[in-house]
Amino acid sequence: MKFQSTSGYIAAPDLAVAVNAAVTLGRPLLVKGEPGTGKTELAHQVSASLGMRLIEWHVKSTTRAQQGLYEYDAVSRLRDSQLGDARVHDVQNYIKQGKLWQAFDARERVVLLIDEIDKADIEFPNDLLQEIDRMEFHVYETGQTIRARQRPVVIITSNNEKELPDAFLRRCFFHYIRFPDAETLAAIVRSHFPNIKEDLLSAALSEFFAIRETPGLKKKPSTSEVLDWLKLIMASDLSPEDLRRDPRHILPKLHGALLKNEQDVQLFERLAFIDRSPSRGF
């Protein structure tokens, strides 16, 4: 079974090739791209397409690699020993399985998502090298060696906030999700809003790409944001004519769905001021 686009998810051909190559090689798929381009959603779609259960590990700035393997609650064990609890004699009562352990221990093959790996400390990827490469790890408290029953499909996402170590990159199949072109984006929109009128879609995407290409924009709106914008447009029953910007009010309709910081809002306001200036063009 191979991954491909579905009715609800439009995957560019090169993305489908990358997913299937990573599955064939048994390597983690490292996915980068602008925020909002569907990196996390990709794991959900691969899970659904291949008929595999999804295990999600969402990384935070405080996340340690050890938490993906297991955590030993020594404090609870000490408290129980003081209270005379019989559970204290079995150390396994105080070991919590991490997401990697869950993926390794699954009887069926699963998809493991390690989401936003670049949020964690720079040593985080290095600390997972051996476990991801060899598909096993040691539990020191019990003397167990946990080996993967079946090699999971590992998808790792990054927003490129930090450089990842070369040793880690060598073990991954890499793919960068480029922002979709107008035709692909239109197909994505239709998959979410099958009843959208073509003239409204054309006008909205024309306006959207004009906004994205505005020089000086700090944060370009993403795929997820254009979908939110179109949902609001349809809910407000706006027409294609409503989306055409008046030079005196150059901010786009419902701009809060697209422009997410004050610098970009001020940029459009400055452009409107310049456009209204009597000296414009001289």
N, C-alpha and C positions, 0 to 999 in steps of 0.2 A: 504494500500500500504506500502511495506517495502523496505528499502534501501538495495541494493546489488550491486555487481560488475557490471560494464557495459563494453562494448567493448573498451571504451577509458580510463577506470579507474579500476585497479585491487585492490579491497579492501580485505584485509585478513579477514578470517571468524570472528575473534574476534573483528575487527573493525566494521563490519556490525552488529554484536550483540550489541556492545556498542551504535551505532547510534540508533538502533531500541529500545533499552532499555531506552535511554534518551527520545526519542519521546513518548514512552508509559508512562513513569513516569511524563512527563511534566517538566523535570529538564534540566538545561543547560548541554551540553556535554563539559567538559573541556578536551582538547586534548593537550598532550605534546609529544615531540619527537625531534630528531635532526633537525636542520634547513635543509630544502630541502627534508623532507620526505613526503610532501604533506598535511600538516595540513590545510593550507589555501585552497588548491584545494579541500579538502574534502567538505567544505561548498558549493562550486560550484557544486560538484557532487551530494550532498544530495538535493540541490535545483532542479537540473535537474531530478534526479531519482524520487523525490516525486512530481514533477510538481508544485513547489512553487517558488514564486519570491524571489530573494536574495537581502537583504539589508546589505551593508557592512560598518562596522565601524572600520577603521584602526587606532589603538591607537599609539600615539607618546609620547615622554617623557614629552611633555607640555600639553597633553590632560587631561582635568578634567572631572570627572563623570557628572557634571552638563551639559556639552556640549552634552552628549547623550540624555538628557531630552529636554532641550530647552535653548536658549540664549536670554536674553532681552537686546536690544540695547538702553540703556538709553541716550547715547551720541547723537544718531540720533534724538531721540525724543526731547531732549533739543534744538538741532539746529533747528528742524522744528517749535518748539514753538516760537523761536525767530524770525523766518521768517513768522510766521502767517499761517503756513500750516494747513489745516483742518484735515489732517490725524492724527494730534497729539491727537485728542479727542478719538481715538480708540486705546487703548494700544496694541491690537492684531496686529496692523500694525508693531510693533517693536519686535515681538516675532518670533524667528526662530526655527522651529521644529528640534529636534535632531533625531538621528537614532532610539533610543528607542521609541520616540513618533511616528515616521513614522511606526515602526513595530506594535505598539499597535493600531494605528488608521487604519491600513489596513483592508479592508473589507474581504479579503481572508487571509487564514493562510500563513505566510511567514517564510523564514529562515533568522535569524539575525546572522551575523558573527561579533563577537567582536575579532578582530585580534591582537595578540601579547599584551595581557593584562599586561604582566609583564614589558613592556616598561615604563608604567606610574608610578606615585608616589605610594608608598606602601599603601596609604589610598584609592587609586582608587577603588579596589575591594570592600572594606568595604562600600564605599559611594554608591554602587549600590545594596547592600544586599536587602533592603526593596523593591526596585522597581522590581528587578528580581523575588523576592519571592512572592510578592503580586500582581505583574503585574498591578501596578497602581502608579501614582505619582500626586503631587499637584502643580499647577501653581499659585504661590502666587500673581503675578501681576493681574491675572484675576479672581482668586478664583475658577478656574476649577479644577476638579479632572479627570485626564485622565486615563481611564481604558482600558485594552486590549480587543478589540472586540473578538479576538481569541488568545489563547496562542501561540506565535511564537515558532518555533524550534530554540533554541539558541545554537550556537556553539562558544566556546571560545577557542582560541589557546594561548599557552605559550611556550616560548623557555627556560623556567626555569632560567631566569636571576635573578629573585627575588622569594623568598618564598611567597606564597599566604596565606592569613589569614585562620585559621581553620574554622571560621564562614562562610567564603565564600566557602571553600571546601566542607563543609557539605551540601551545597545546590546544588552541582554539581554531575553529574555522570562522573567519571574520566576514561580516557583511554590513555595509553602511546603507541604511534606508534613505534614499534620496527623496526629496519632496516631490510628490507626484506632479506630472504635467497636467495640462488642462483637461485632456481627454480622460486620463486615468482618474483625476479628481472628480470629473463629472460622473464616471461610472461608480465611484465610491458613494457619491451623493445619492444617485439613483437607487443603490442597494439599500440605503437607509430611508430614503423618501421616494418610494416607487411612484407615488401619485403627483410628484412635483411637475409643474408645467415647464416645458422646455424653454419658453421665452424668459420665464422668471429665473430658471437655472442659468441660462446664458448671461443674463444681466448681472446676476449675483456673482458668478465666477469672474466675469470681466472686472467688476468692482473689487472683488477680493484680490485678484492678482495685481491690480493697480496699487492697492494698499501695500501688499507684500513687497512690491518693487520700489516703493517710495524711498529715495535716498535718505540716509540718516536714521532710519527706523531702528530702534534698539532691540525690540523683540518682534520678529515677524510672526504673524498669526499662523497657527498650525492647522492640520487637518481636523483635529477634534474641535477646534474653535470655529472653523467655518461650518461644521455640522451644527454646533450650538447656535450660530448666527442664523443659519437657514431655518432652523426650528423656530426661532423667534420671528423671523420674517413671515413664515407660513402661519404662525399663530396670530400674528398681527394683520394678516390678510393684505400685505403690501404688494403692490404691483411692480413690474419692471420700471415704470416711470418713477415710482417712489424712491427707487434706489439711486437714481441719477442725482449726483450731488449739486446743490446750488453753490456757485462760487462764493457766495456770502456766508455760507455755512458748510465749510469743506469737510467737517467731521462726518463720517458715514453714518447712515441710520443704524441705531442700536449698536453704536461703536464699542460699548462696554464688553461685548462678546469677543471683540477682535483686538482692541488695544488695551493692554494689561498693565501699563505703568504711566505715570504722569508725564514723563519725558516725551513719550510718543503722542499723547494727547496734545501737549504743548507744541510739538512739531507740526501737527495738522493745523492748529490754531495760528501758528506763525505763517504757514503757507496761505491760509485764508486771508490774513492781514496783508501779505504781500500781493495777493491776487486783487484785493480791494484798493490797493494803493493807486492814487492818480498818476503816479510816475511810472507805473508798470509798463514795461516795454521800452523805456527810454534809458 
